[in-house]
Amino acid sequence: MARRGPSGYDAPVNSRLRLVALALSTAAALLVPARPASADEASGTWTGDVELRGNYYWERSTRVIAPAVSTRLQAPNGLRVNAEYLVDAITSASQAAGVLEDVRFTEIRHEGTVGLGGEIDLGDAQLDLSGSFRVSREPDYLSIGGGLNAGLALNDRATTLRLGAYVIHDEIRQRFQAGTGTRPDFMGEGTSADAFEESFNALSLTAGIEQVLSPVVYFNVTYQYNYLNGFLANAYRRVAVADVLRPENHPGVRHRQSLTGRLAGHIRRTRTSVHVIYRAYWDSWDIAAITPELRVYQQLARYTHLRLRWRHYRQRRAFFYEPAYADDTPEDAYVTADPKMSTFHSHLAGFQLLLGMGFLEDTALDAFREATLDLNFEYIWNTNRFGNGVIAQVGLRIPF
């Protein structure tokens, strides 16, 4: 059973999809900028857009199908409002199905997010403030989170300083045998999940700077610190200790840090943009990782753009991860069977094709001339037990 949340708890499958969605939306903004907001305070005109997106993820033991819809609005006075609804069906091999061996088990998750923001003109600077609130629910899990972000633009918007804070509270339960609350043990008797009731809290702090170095070169760097406290293991995962299965046990506190830099440049003559990204990660469980990434954006025609992407990820294992535990392992020792805690590396390669609908201008479908359609496919080569994987997306954005 994959757990989810902005904290990165149990390295969720769905978080990978959300990160991919963020990357795609960023690419769309860079290559085919959204129509400038034309909200007019005098006439009372509102502007915005609606986006429909389908997400698909597959690996050896997990499949995720996640349709989503979102909308962004800007009021005549500059106030911004956004909302998103996502539902995903996660099919995975899980002992939560109520048997002693892993079988296919599907659960449905619903998530809703709302946000509010606006910019304050300070004369020589502009201060952008925004906030968001998110609720995610599934049969055995409830996650509630909210955050605030601030961006201060200086030097005619050539420099932007950013600060952010996000808090999350999760409540974890167990569900066995299609919701009966009972799971057979090795002796054929039932064990109840009713008494299992855990929680998890996290605080995330972010600071960054964005700098325009020239009309065609841009740079940013972001530092993030996460404090996690509570139940940080998987409620269903069992660990083999001297051939005996027992519940996974993780430390109750985790400090996570990351530093990310991006250098982006544009070649006007060939209409090509190149982004070089590097991320370093380390935490109090002794996991450390590096993630170099390269993206190339190429305009193929007036309304068609291509993005090529390659990313490498290399990780060092957690201090308590072992491929096999000896029979003298204490009952209260930290143990895990999570492949994401092991030493491994992966490569991701893929493309995105972005198609603007400007060719519909002055036709019967003229109302959709500002819309954009994007298609994305990426393949992951992975050395841990999850094996290789596929990420695919299709999205349609319609401004109004």
C-alpha positions as CSV (number, residue, x, y, z in Angstrom):
1,M,0.0,0.0,0.0
2,A,1.7,3.2,-1.1
3,R,1.4,6.1,1.2
4,R,1.3,9.6,0.0
5,G,2.0,13.2,1.1
6,P,4.1,16.3,0.4
7,S,6.4,15.1,3.2
8,G,7.7,12.3,1.0
9,Y,6.5,9.8,3.5
10,D,7.3,6.3,2.2
11,A,8.4,7.8,-1.1
12,P,4.9,7.6,-2.6
13,V,4.2,6.5,-6.2
14,N,1.6,9.2,-6.5
15,S,4.1,11.9,-5.5
16,R,6.2,11.0,-8.5
17,L,3.2,11.6,-10.7
18,R,2.6,15.0,-9.1
19,L,6.2,15.9,-9.6
20,V,5.9,14.9,-13.3
21,A,2.7,17.0,-13.6
22,L,4.5,20.0,-12.1
23,A,7.4,19.5,-14.6
24,L,5.0,19.3,-17.5
25,S,3.1,22.4,-16.5
26,T,6.4,24.3,-16.1
27,A,7.5,23.2,-19.6
28,A,4.2,24.4,-21.0
29,A,4.6,27.8,-19.3
30,L,8.1,28.2,-20.7
31,L,7.3,27.0,-24.3
32,V,3.8,28.2,-24.9
33,P,3.1,30.9,-22.4
34,A,-0.4,31.3,-21.1
35,R,-2.4,34.1,-22.6
36,P,-1.6,37.2,-20.4
37,A,-4.2,37.7,-17.8
38,S,-6.5,40.4,-19.0
39,A,-8.7,40.8,-16.0
40,D,-10.1,44.3,-16.2
41,E,-11.1,46.1,-13.0
42,A,-13.1,48.7,-14.9
43,S,-15.3,46.1,-16.7
44,G,-15.2,43.5,-14.0
45,T,-13.8,40.9,-16.4
46,W,-12.4,37.6,-14.9
47,T,-9.8,35.4,-16.7
48,G,-8.5,32.0,-16.1
49,D,-8.2,28.5,-17.5
50,V,-9.4,24.9,-17.0
51,E,-7.1,22.0,-17.3
52,L,-8.0,18.3,-17.7
53,R,-5.2,15.8,-17.2
54,G,-4.8,12.0,-17.2
55,N,-1.9,10.3,-15.4
56,Y,-0.7,6.8,-15.8
57,Y,2.1,5.0,-13.9
58,W,3.2,1.4,-14.1
59,E,5.9,-0.6,-12.6
60,R,6.4,-4.3,-11.7
61,S,4.1,-4.3,-8.6
62,T,2.1,-1.1,-9.0
63,R,-0.2,0.6,-11.5
64,V,-1.7,4.1,-10.9
65,I,-4.5,5.7,-13.0
66,A,-5.2,9.3,-11.9
67,P,-7.5,11.7,-13.8
68,A,-7.4,15.3,-12.5
69,V,-9.2,18.5,-13.2
70,S,-8.0,22.0,-12.1
71,T,-9.0,25.6,-12.7
72,R,-7.3,28.9,-12.1
73,L,-9.1,32.3,-11.9
74,Q,-8.0,35.9,-11.7
75,A,-10.3,38.5,-10.4
76,P,-10.4,42.1,-11.8
77,N,-8.5,43.3,-8.7
78,G,-5.7,40.8,-9.3
79,L,-6.8,38.2,-6.7
80,R,-6.0,34.7,-7.8
81,V,-8.1,31.6,-7.0
82,N,-7.3,28.0,-7.9
83,A,-8.8,24.6,-7.2
84,E,-7.9,21.0,-8.2
85,Y,-9.6,17.7,-7.8
86,L,-7.8,14.4,-8.3
87,V,-8.9,10.8,-8.0
88,D,-6.5,7.9,-8.4
89,A,-6.9,4.1,-8.6
90,I,-3.8,2.4,-7.2
91,T,-3.4,-1.3,-7.9
92,S,-0.5,-2.9,-6.2
93,A,0.7,-6.1,-4.7
94,S,-0.2,-5.8,-1.0
95,Q,-0.7,-8.0,2.0
96,A,-3.6,-5.6,2.9
97,A,-5.7,-7.8,0.7
98,G,-5.9,-10.1,3.6
99,V,-3.7,-13.1,2.6
100,L,-0.2,-14.2,3.5
101,E,1.3,-13.6,0.1
102,D,1.1,-10.4,-2.0
103,V,-1.8,-10.2,-4.4
104,R,-3.3,-7.5,-6.5
105,F,-5.2,-5.0,-4.5
106,T,-6.9,-1.8,-5.7
107,E,-7.8,1.3,-3.6
108,I,-9.3,4.7,-4.6
109,R,-8.0,8.0,-3.3
110,H,-9.7,11.4,-3.6
111,E,-7.8,14.6,-3.2
112,G,-8.9,18.2,-3.3
113,T,-6.8,21.4,-3.2
114,V,-7.8,25.1,-3.0
115,G,-5.6,28.1,-3.1
116,L,-5.7,31.9,-2.9
117,G,-3.1,34.5,-3.8
118,G,-2.4,38.0,-5.0
119,E,0.3,40.5,-5.6
120,I,1.0,43.7,-3.7
121,D,2.8,46.6,-5.5
122,L,5.4,48.1,-3.2
123,G,6.7,50.6,-5.8
124,D,10.2,49.4,-6.6
125,A,9.2,45.8,-5.6
126,Q,6.3,43.5,-5.8
127,L,5.3,41.1,-3.0
128,D,3.3,38.0,-4.1
129,L,1.5,36.1,-1.3
130,S,-0.4,32.8,-1.7
131,G,-1.8,30.1,0.5
132,S,-3.2,26.6,-0.1
133,F,-5.2,23.9,1.7
134,R,-5.3,20.2,0.7
135,V,-7.3,17.2,1.8
136,S,-6.6,13.6,0.7
137,R,-8.7,10.7,1.7
138,E,-8.8,6.9,1.1
139,P,-10.3,4.0,3.0
140,D,-7.4,3.7,5.5
141,Y,-5.7,7.1,5.3
142,L,-6.5,10.8,5.8
143,S,-4.1,13.6,5.0
144,I,-4.7,17.3,5.7
145,G,-2.2,20.0,4.7
146,G,-1.8,23.7,4.2
147,G,0.9,26.2,3.4
148,L,1.9,29.8,2.8
149,N,4.3,31.1,0.1
150,A,5.8,34.6,-0.4
151,G,7.8,35.9,-3.3
152,L,9.5,39.3,-3.4
153,A,10.4,40.6,-6.9
154,L,13.2,43.2,-7.1
155,N,15.3,44.9,-9.8
156,D,12.4,45.2,-12.3
157,R,11.6,41.5,-11.5
158,A,15.1,40.4,-12.5
159,T,15.5,39.0,-8.9
160,T,12.9,37.1,-6.9
161,L,13.3,35.9,-3.3
162,R,11.0,33.1,-2.2
163,L,9.9,31.7,1.1
164,G,7.4,28.9,1.9
165,A,6.1,26.9,4.7
166,Y,3.8,23.8,4.6
167,V,2.4,21.7,7.4
168,I,0.7,18.3,7.1
169,H,-1.2,15.9,9.5
170,D,-1.9,12.3,8.4
171,E,-4.0,9.7,10.1
172,I,-3.2,6.0,9.3
173,R,-5.5,3.0,9.7
174,Q,-5.5,-0.6,8.4
175,R,-8.0,-2.3,6.2
176,F,-7.9,-6.0,5.4
177,Q,-9.9,-8.5,3.4
178,A,-11.8,-6.0,1.3
179,G,-12.8,-3.9,4.4
180,T,-13.8,-6.6,6.9
181,G,-11.1,-5.5,9.4
182,T,-9.8,-9.0,9.8
183,R,-6.6,-10.6,8.4
184,P,-5.7,-14.2,8.8
185,D,-2.4,-15.0,10.6
186,F,-0.1,-17.9,10.1
187,M,-2.1,-20.1,12.4
188,G,-5.3,-19.5,10.4
189,E,-6.8,-17.3,13.0
190,G,-7.9,-13.7,12.6
191,T,-6.1,-10.6,13.6
192,S,-8.0,-7.3,13.9
193,A,-7.0,-4.0,12.4
194,D,-9.5,-2.1,14.6
195,A,-6.8,-1.2,17.2
196,F,-4.3,0.2,14.7
197,E,-4.5,3.9,14.9
198,E,-1.4,6.0,14.1
199,S,-0.6,9.6,13.0
200,F,2.1,11.5,11.3
201,N,3.0,15.2,11.2
202,A,5.4,17.2,9.0
203,L,6.7,20.7,8.6
204,S,8.4,21.8,5.3
205,L,10.3,25.1,5.0
206,T,11.6,26.4,1.6
207,A,13.8,29.3,0.7
208,G,15.0,30.2,-2.8
209,I,16.3,32.9,-5.1
210,E,15.6,33.3,-8.9
211,Q,17.8,35.5,-11.0
212,V,17.6,36.6,-14.6
213,L,21.2,36.8,-15.7
214,S,20.5,38.0,-19.2
215,P,17.6,38.2,-21.7
216,V,18.2,34.5,-22.5
217,V,19.8,33.1,-19.3
218,Y,18.0,32.3,-16.0
219,F,19.2,30.7,-12.8
220,N,17.5,29.6,-9.5
221,V,18.5,27.7,-6.4
222,T,16.2,26.3,-3.7
223,Y,16.8,24.9,-0.3
224,Q,14.2,22.8,1.5
225,Y,14.1,21.4,5.0
226,N,11.5,18.8,6.2
227,Y,10.8,17.7,9.8
228,L,8.8,14.5,10.0
229,N,7.5,13.1,13.3
230,G,5.2,10.1,14.0
231,F,4.4,6.8,12.3
232,L,6.9,6.8,9.4
233,A,6.7,3.1,8.5
234,N,4.2,1.3,6.2
235,A,1.2,0.0,8.1
236,Y,1.1,-3.2,6.0
237,R,4.7,-4.1,5.2
238,R,6.3,-7.1,6.9
239,V,10.0,-7.8,7.3
240,A,11.6,-11.2,7.4
241,V,13.8,-11.5,10.5
242,A,15.4,-15.0,10.6
243,D,12.5,-16.3,8.4
244,V,9.9,-14.8,10.7
245,L,7.7,-12.0,9.5
246,R,7.2,-9.0,11.8
247,P,6.0,-5.4,11.3
248,E,8.3,-2.9,9.7
249,N,9.8,-0.4,12.3
250,H,11.2,3.0,11.4
251,P,12.6,5.8,13.6
252,G,9.9,8.2,14.8
253,V,11.7,11.3,13.6
254,R,13.3,12.2,10.3
255,H,15.1,15.4,9.2
256,R,15.3,15.8,5.4
257,Q,17.2,18.4,3.5
258,S,17.7,19.2,-0.2
259,L,19.4,21.8,-2.4
260,T,18.4,22.2,-6.0
261,G,19.8,24.5,-8.7
262,R,18.7,25.2,-12.2
263,L,20.4,27.0,-15.1
264,A,18.3,27.7,-18.2
265,G,19.3,29.3,-21.4
266,H,17.6,30.0,-24.7
267,I,19.2,29.9,-28.2
268,R,17.2,32.3,-30.3
269,R,18.5,31.3,-33.7
270,T,17.4,27.6,-33.3
271,R,14.5,28.3,-30.9
272,T,16.0,25.9,-28.5
273,S,16.0,26.1,-24.7
274,V,18.4,24.0,-22.5
275,H,17.9,23.4,-18.7
276,V,20.5,21.9,-16.5
277,I,19.2,20.8,-13.1
278,Y,21.1,19.3,-10.1
279,R,19.6,18.2,-6.8
280,A,21.4,17.0,-3.7
281,Y,19.5,15.3,-0.9
282,W,20.4,14.0,2.6
283,D,18.6,13.1,5.8
284,S,19.0,11.9,9.4
285,W,18.5,8.2,8.3
286,D,21.8,8.4,6.4
287,I,20.1,8.4,3.1
288,A,21.9,10.6,0.6
289,A,21.1,11.1,-3.1
290,I,22.1,13.1,-6.1
291,T,19.9,13.8,-9.1
292,P,21.4,15.5,-12.2
293,E,18.9,16.2,-15.0
294,L,19.0,17.7,-18.5
295,R,16.0,19.0,-20.5
296,V,16.0,20.3,-24.0
297,Y,12.9,22.3,-25.3
298,Q,12.7,22.7,-29.1
299,Q,10.1,24.6,-31.1
300,L,9.3,22.4,-34.1
301,A,6.7,24.6,-35.8
302,R,4.6,27.6,-35.0
303,Y,2.3,25.6,-32.7
304,T,4.3,22.5,-31.9
305,H,7.1,22.0,-29.3
306,L,9.1,19.1,-28.2
307,R,10.7,18.5,-24.8
308,L,13.4,15.8,-24.3
309,R,14.3,14.8,-20.7
310,W,17.0,12.7,-19.1
311,R,17.4,12.3,-15.3
312,H,19.8,10.1,-13.2
313,Y,19.1,9.3,-9.6
314,R,21.7,7.6,-7.3
315,Q,21.0,6.9,-3.6
316,R,22.8,5.5,-0.5
317,R,20.8,3.2,1.8
318,A,19.3,4.0,5.2
319,F,21.4,3.1,8.2
320,F,18.9,0.4,9.3
321,Y,18.2,-1.2,6.0
322,E,19.5,-4.7,5.4
323,P,18.7,-7.2,2.7
324,A,18.3,-9.9,5.4
325,Y,18.2,-9.6,9.2
326,A,19.8,-12.1,11.6
327,D,18.0,-14.1,14.2
328,D,19.6,-12.0,17.0
329,T,17.9,-8.8,15.8
330,P,16.2,-7.2,18.9
331,E,12.4,-7.0,18.8
332,D,12.5,-3.2,19.1
333,A,15.2,-2.7,16.4
334,Y,14.6,-0.6,13.4
335,V,13.9,-2.9,10.4
336,T,12.6,-2.3,6.9
337,A,11.9,-4.2,3.7
338,D,11.3,-1.0,1.7
339,P,13.3,-1.1,-1.5
340,K,13.3,2.7,-1.5
341,M,15.5,2.6,1.6
342,S,18.2,0.5,-0.2
343,T,21.1,1.5,-2.2
344,F,20.0,1.9,-5.8
345,H,20.1,4.1,-8.9
346,S,17.8,4.8,-11.8
347,H,17.7,6.5,-15.2
348,L,14.7,8.3,-16.6
349,A,14.3,9.3,-20.3
350,G,11.3,10.6,-22.1
351,F,9.7,13.2,-24.2
352,Q,6.7,15.6,-24.2
353,L,4.9,16.9,-27.3
354,L,3.1,20.1,-26.8
355,L,0.6,21.3,-29.4
356,G,-1.0,24.7,-29.4
357,M,-4.4,25.1,-31.0
358,G,-3.8,28.4,-32.7
359,F,-4.5,26.8,-36.1
360,L,-8.2,26.8,-35.1
361,E,-8.4,30.6,-35.4
362,D,-11.2,31.8,-37.7
363,T,-12.7,28.3,-37.9
364,A,-15.8,26.8,-36.3
365,L,-13.7,25.9,-33.3
366,D,-12.2,29.4,-32.9
367,A,-13.2,29.4,-29.2
368,F,-10.4,26.9,-28.6
369,R,-7.6,28.7,-30.4
370,E,-5.8,29.5,-27.1
371,A,-6.0,25.9,-25.9
372,T,-2.9,23.6,-25.6
373,L,-2.7,19.8,-25.7
374,D,0.3,17.9,-24.3
375,L,1.4,14.3,-24.6
376,N,4.1,12.9,-22.3
377,F,5.9,9.5,-22.1
378,E,8.8,8.6,-19.9
379,Y,10.5,5.3,-19.1
380,I,12.4,4.5,-15.9
381,W,15.3,2.0,-15.6
382,N,15.5,1.1,-11.9
383,T,17.9,-1.2,-10.1
384,N,15.9,-1.8,-6.9
385,R,13.2,-4.4,-6.5
386,F,10.5,-2.2,-8.0
387,G,12.0,-2.8,-11.4
388,N,11.5,-0.6,-14.5
389,G,8.5,1.7,-14.9
390,V,6.5,3.8,-17.3
391,I,5.0,7.3,-16.8
392,A,2.5,8.6,-19.3
393,Q,0.3,11.7,-19.3
394,V,-2.1,13.6,-21.5
395,G,-3.4,17.1,-20.7
396,L,-5.7,19.7,-22.2
397,R,-5.6,23.3,-21.0
398,I,-8.4,25.7,-22.1
399,P,-8.0,29.4,-21.2
400,F,-10.9,31.8,-21.0
